[in-house]
Amino acid sequence: MARVRVDSLRKEYDVGTVVAVDDLDLEIEDGEFVTVVGPSGCGKTTTLRMLAGLEEPTDGRIEIGGEDVTDVHAKNRDVAMVFQNYALYPHKTVFENMEFGLRMSTDLEEKERRQRVVETAEMMDIEELLEDRPDELSGGQKQRVALGRAIVREPDVFLFDEPLSNLDAKLRTSMRAEIQRLQDELGITSVYVTHDQHEAMTMGDRIVILNDGKLQQQGEPTEVYENPANEFVAGFIGSPSMNFIDVDVERTGDSLRLVGAEGGFAFDLSTSFLADRGVDLESSRYTLGIRPEKVSIADAGADNSLTATIDVVEPVGSDNYLHLDLGAEFIARVGTDVDLEPGDQVTLTFDEADIHLFDAETGRNVFARERTAPAATPP
């Protein structure tokens, strides 16, 4: 097991015209499970490959277990990587695939290698598959073999590169739980890259969000969800995504009102609400954010409400998602007991304690209590 530290990590391609990772600082504690998430091209896989030694950083420093490994070859780093496409040798049996790393990177005797492979196969519930070849296995079995091949080496660090993206939804759910169980049992420092924000939220002790190669925010999943540092994080984390409304600030004496830039919406903020957060709204233009589950149905004409026409009612089992016509996408998450149809008009409201307010120029969440990374300008 080992602590991982990344200082000012940078990766450029095409003589600096493409910056895949930009000045990334990150610390991962011994035994911690960290998920790294972001849209395609955000730099998460490049970061993982630099940790593994498969990519050479343009600048910066990588430490594993207190040792500078920035210039250490991949085969000499005590890490094990699980790939998206399993990366199994098709001509080798399951046993030979799992043993291969041990033969290449250790001086264990054949008997010791066999014992370790068998014990790991039993842990992964694939001991009956040891003589099979990859083309005889299902997707879930291949993934277990890939995990077993990493575990058998007993590395300091596990690196996972979207390992479940090729599996169906039901199998992904069970494998997520299996990976978490194994990591808890083994206590090995783990970095898990995924584009699936649901995976990232449910699996990690800590979540790291990247965009355009830059760190946007890191923290416990619940904290990031409830207290996003900027508009990008707020929109990326959560399903359905946070709703956004462009608003202008109107001041009359001591009162403050947020008025929809496109009309049809007005929301009064109490002075005590702003005082409690130590916020003084200096700009005149912001973006208001509210999560769909925080929106409720109100009586017509209620204060701090908006009225809109329902475009689509999307049943999702325990809830209904109301897709509303507000000039931009807006979703309300309501109970299945709400009897509404497309074309109906509905009045919606939400509590001021549940809103987020983002600076129109920087995207910074002005209500964020504490930010672990600087807000980035929205793409």
C-alpha positions in Angstrom: 0.0 0.0 0.0 1.2 3.6 -0.7 0.3 7.2 -0.7 0.2 8.8 -4.2 1.1 12.5 -4.7 0.9 14.4 -8.0 2.5 17.9 -8.1 1.9 20.4 -11.0 1.4 17.5 -13.5 1.2 18.5 -17.1 0.9 16.6 -20.4 1.2 18.3 -23.8 0.9 16.8 -27.3 1.8 18.2 -30.7 4.5 20.5 -29.4 2.3 22.1 -26.8 -0.7 22.8 -29.0 -2.8 20.3 -27.1 -2.8 20.3 -23.3 -4.3 17.1 -22.0 -3.5 17.7 -18.3 -2.9 21.2 -17.0 -1.0 21.8 -13.7 -2.8 19.0 -11.7 -2.1 18.7 -8.0 -3.5 15.7 -6.2 -2.9 13.7 -3.1 -4.3 10.2 -2.5 -4.0 8.7 1.0 -2.8 5.2 1.7 -5.7 2.8 1.2 -8.0 5.5 -0.2 -10.4 4.8 -3.1 -10.5 7.9 -5.3 -12.7 8.2 -8.4 -11.7 10.5 -11.2 -14.6 11.6 -13.5 -15.2 14.1 -16.3 -16.4 14.3 -19.9 -14.5 12.7 -22.8 -11.2 14.4 -23.4 -11.0 15.9 -19.9 -7.6 14.3 -19.2 -8.6 11.6 -16.8 -7.2 8.6 -18.7 -4.0 10.5 -19.6 -3.6 11.2 -15.8 -4.0 7.5 -15.1 -1.5 6.5 -17.8 1.1 8.9 -16.4 0.6 7.3 -12.9 1.1 3.9 -14.5 4.2 5.0 -16.4 2.6 4.5 -19.8 2.8 8.2 -20.6 5.7 10.5 -19.8 4.7 13.8 -18.2 5.7 17.0 -19.9 6.2 18.6 -16.5 5.5 17.9 -12.9 6.3 15.2 -10.4 4.7 11.8 -9.4 5.4 10.2 -6.0 4.2 6.7 -5.0 5.0 5.6 -1.4 7.2 8.6 -0.9 9.4 7.7 -3.9 9.7 10.0 -6.9 8.7 7.7 -9.8 8.3 10.4 -12.5 11.0 8.9 -14.6 10.7 5.3 -13.5 9.7 2.8 -16.2 6.2 1.3 -15.9 7.5 -2.2 -15.3 9.4 -0.9 -12.2 6.4 0.8 -10.6 4.5 -1.3 -8.1 1.1 -0.6 -9.7 -1.4 -2.8 -11.4 -3.8 -1.5 -14.0 -7.2 -2.8 -15.1 -8.2 -1.8 -18.6 -11.5 -1.1 -20.2 -11.0 -3.8 -22.9 -9.7 -6.4 -20.3 -6.3 -6.8 -22.2 -6.2 -10.6 -21.8 -3.9 -12.7 -23.9 -6.3 -14.7 -26.1 -3.9 -17.7 -26.6 -3.2 -18.1 -22.8 -5.5 -19.8 -20.3 -7.0 -17.9 -17.4 -4.3 -19.3 -15.1 -1.5 -18.2 -17.5 -3.0 -14.7 -17.9 -3.1 -14.3 -14.1 0.3 -15.8 -13.6 2.1 -13.8 -16.4 2.7 -10.7 -14.3 4.1 -12.7 -11.5 6.6 -14.4 -13.8 7.6 -11.1 -15.3 7.9 -9.0 -12.2 8.8 -11.3 -9.3 11.3 -14.0 -8.5 8.6 -16.3 -6.9 9.0 -20.0 -7.5 6.5 -21.8 -9.7 4.8 -23.4 -6.6 4.4 -20.0 -5.0 3.0 -18.5 -8.2 0.5 -21.3 -8.6 -0.6 -20.9 -4.9 -1.1 -17.2 -5.2 -3.1 -17.5 -8.5 -5.4 -20.2 -7.1 -6.0 -18.2 -3.9 -6.9 -15.1 -5.9 -9.1 -17.1 -8.3 -11.0 -18.4 -5.3 -11.4 -14.9 -4.0 -12.8 -13.8 -7.4 -15.0 -17.0 -7.7 -13.3 -18.0 -11.0 -11.3 -21.0 -9.8 -13.3 -23.3 -12.2 -12.2 -21.2 -15.2 -8.5 -21.5 -14.7 -8.0 -23.8 -17.7 -10.4 -21.8 -20.0 -9.3 -19.3 -22.6 -10.7 -15.7 -22.9 -12.9 -16.5 -25.9 -14.7 -19.1 -23.8 -15.6 -16.5 -21.1 -18.5 -14.0 -20.7 -17.8 -10.3 -20.3 -18.3 -10.5 -16.6 -15.9 -13.5 -16.3 -13.3 -11.7 -18.4 -13.5 -8.7 -16.1 -13.1 -10.9 -13.0 -10.0 -12.4 -14.6 -8.6 -8.9 -15.3 -9.2 -7.9 -11.7 -7.7 -11.2 -10.5 -4.6 -10.6 -12.6 -4.2 -7.2 -10.9 -4.9 -8.5 -7.4 -2.5 -11.5 -7.6 0.5 -9.1 -7.9 -0.3 -7.5 -4.5 0.6 -4.0 -5.8 1.0 -0.8 -3.9 -1.6 0.9 -6.1 -4.6 -0.2 -8.3 -5.4 1.8 -11.4 -8.8 1.3 -13.0 -9.4 2.7 -16.5 -13.2 2.6 -17.0 -13.2 -1.2 -16.3 -17.0 -1.7 -16.4 -18.0 0.3 -19.5 -18.3 -2.8 -21.7 -20.7 -4.6 -19.3 -24.5 -4.5 -19.3 -26.3 -2.4 -16.6 -27.1 -5.2 -14.3 -23.6 -6.7 -14.4 -22.0 -3.2 -13.9 -24.0 -2.8 -10.7 -22.8 -6.2 -9.3 -19.2 -5.6 -10.4 -19.2 -2.1 -8.8 -20.1 -3.7 -5.5 -17.5 -6.5 -6.0 -14.7 -4.0 -6.6 -15.7 -2.0 -3.6 -15.8 -5.1 -1.4 -12.3 -6.2 -2.7 -10.8 -2.8 -2.1 -12.2 -2.7 1.4 -10.9 -6.2 2.1 -7.4 -5.5 0.6 -7.0 -1.9 1.6 -5.0 -1.1 -1.5 -4.8 2.6 -2.7 -7.0 2.8 -5.7 -7.6 5.3 -8.5 -10.7 4.6 -10.6 -11.3 6.6 -13.8 -14.8 6.7 -15.2 -17.0 8.9 -17.4 -20.1 7.7 -15.4 -20.8 10.2 -12.7 -23.1 7.6 -10.9 -20.2 5.2 -10.7 -17.9 8.0 -9.4 -20.4 9.1 -6.7 -21.2 5.6 -5.4 -17.8 4.0 -5.4 -15.3 6.6 -4.2 -14.2 7.7 -0.8 -13.4 10.9 -2.6 -14.3 12.2 -6.1 -12.1 14.2 -8.4 -13.7 16.2 -11.3 -11.7 17.2 -14.3 -12.6 19.3 -17.3 -10.3 20.4 -20.1 -7.4 19.0 -18.3 -7.9 21.1 -15.2 -9.0 20.1 -11.7 -12.5 21.5 -11.0 -13.2 20.2 -7.6 -12.4 17.3 -5.2 -14.0 16.1 -2.1 -16.4 13.6 -0.6 -19.2 12.7 -3.1 -22.0 14.1 -1.0 -20.1 17.4 -0.4 -19.4 17.8 -4.1 -23.1 17.2 -4.9 -24.5 19.6 -2.3 -21.7 22.2 -2.6 -20.4 22.4 -6.1 -17.5 24.8 -6.6 -18.7 26.0 -10.0 -21.4 25.7 -12.7 -19.5 22.9 -14.6 -19.4 20.7 -11.5 -23.0 21.5 -10.6 -24.2 20.5 -14.1 -22.0 17.4 -14.5 -22.7 15.8 -11.1 -26.2 14.6 -10.5 -28.9 12.9 -12.6 -31.0 14.5 -13.9 -28.7 17.5 -14.2 -29.1 20.7 -12.2 -31.5 23.2 -13.8 -30.0 26.6 -14.7 -31.8 30.0 -15.2 -30.1 33.2 -16.2 -31.2 36.0 -13.8 -30.7 39.7 -13.3 -30.4 41.2 -9.9 -32.8 44.0 -9.0 -32.3 46.0 -5.8 -35.0 48.1 -4.2 -33.8 49.5 -0.9 -32.8 46.5 1.3 -34.7 44.0 -0.8 -33.1 41.9 -3.5 -34.9 40.1 -6.4 -33.7 37.7 -9.0 -35.5 38.1 -12.2 -35.3 35.7 -15.1 -33.4 37.2 -18.0 -35.9 35.7 -20.4 -38.9 36.8 -18.2 -41.5 34.7 -16.5 -39.6 34.2 -13.2 -38.9 36.3 -10.1 -37.4 35.1 -6.8 -36.9 37.2 -3.7 -33.9 36.6 -1.6 -34.1 37.4 2.1 -31.3 39.6 3.6 -30.8 37.0 6.4 -30.1 34.3 3.7 -27.3 36.3 2.2 -26.0 37.4 5.6 -25.8 33.8 6.8 -23.6 33.0 3.8 -21.5 36.2 4.0 -22.4 37.0 0.4 -22.8 40.4 -1.2 -24.0 40.2 -4.7 -21.8 42.7 -6.5 -22.7 41.7 -10.0 -26.0 42.3 -11.8 -26.1 39.0 -13.8 -25.9 35.5 -12.4 -27.1 31.9 -13.2 -29.4 30.4 -10.7 -29.1 26.6 -10.2 -31.7 24.3 -8.6 -31.7 20.5 -8.6 -34.8 18.8 -10.0 -35.6 17.0 -6.7 -35.7 20.4 -4.9 -38.5 21.7 -7.1 -42.1 21.3 -5.9 -45.5 22.1 -7.2 -47.1 25.3 -5.9 -50.5 27.0 -6.1 -51.0 29.4 -9.0 -49.8 32.8 -8.1 -47.6 31.7 -5.2 -44.6 33.9 -4.3 -41.2 32.9 -5.6 -42.7 30.6 -8.3 -42.6 30.1 -12.0 -45.2 28.9 -14.4 -44.4 26.7 -17.4 -46.0 24.2 -19.8 -45.1 20.6 -19.5 -43.5 19.2 -22.7 -42.9 15.6 -21.5 -43.8 13.5 -18.5 -41.1 10.8 -18.0 -42.0 8.0 -15.6 -39.0 6.5 -14.0 -40.6 4.1 -11.5 -40.6 5.8 -8.1 -40.8 9.3 -9.6 -41.9 11.3 -12.6 -39.6 13.7 -14.4 -41.5 16.8 -15.7 -39.7 18.3 -18.7 -40.8 21.9 -18.9 -40.8 24.6 -21.6 -38.8 27.5 -20.2 -36.7 28.5 -23.2 -34.0 26.1 -21.8 -34.1 22.6 -20.4 -35.8 22.5 -17.0 -36.8 19.3 -15.1 -38.8 18.9 -12.0 -38.7 15.6 -10.1 -42.1 14.8 -8.5 -43.8 11.8 -7.1 -45.9 9.4 -9.2 -49.0 10.5 -7.4 -48.9 13.8 -9.3 -51.3 13.5 -12.2 -50.1 15.7 -15.0 -49.9 15.4 -18.8 -48.0 17.1 -21.6 -49.6 20.4 -22.4 -50.6 21.1 -18.8 -49.5 24.3 -17.1 -47.9 23.9 -13.7 -46.6 26.4 -11.1 -43.3 25.4 -9.5 -41.3 26.8 -6.5 -38.3 26.0 -4.4 -36.7 27.1 -1.2 -34.0 29.7 -1.1 -31.8 27.4 1.0 -31.7 25.0 -2.0 -30.6 27.4 -4.7 -27.1 27.9 -6.1 -25.9 31.1 -7.7 -23.1 31.1 -10.2 -21.1 34.1 -11.4 -22.0 34.8 -15.1 -18.4 35.4 -16.1 -16.4 32.8 -14.0 -18.9 30.2 -13.3 -18.0 30.3 -9.6 -20.6 29.3 -7.1 -21.0 32.4 -4.9 -22.8 30.4 -2.2 -20.2 27.6 -2.0 -19.1 27.3 1.6 -15.6 26.1 0.8 -13.9 25.2 -2.4 -11.1 22.7 -2.8 -10.1 23.9 -6.2 -10.4 27.2 -8.1 -13.5 27.6 -10.2 -12.8 27.4 -13.9 -14.4 29.4 -16.6 -17.3 27.4 -18.1 -16.6 25.8 -21.5 
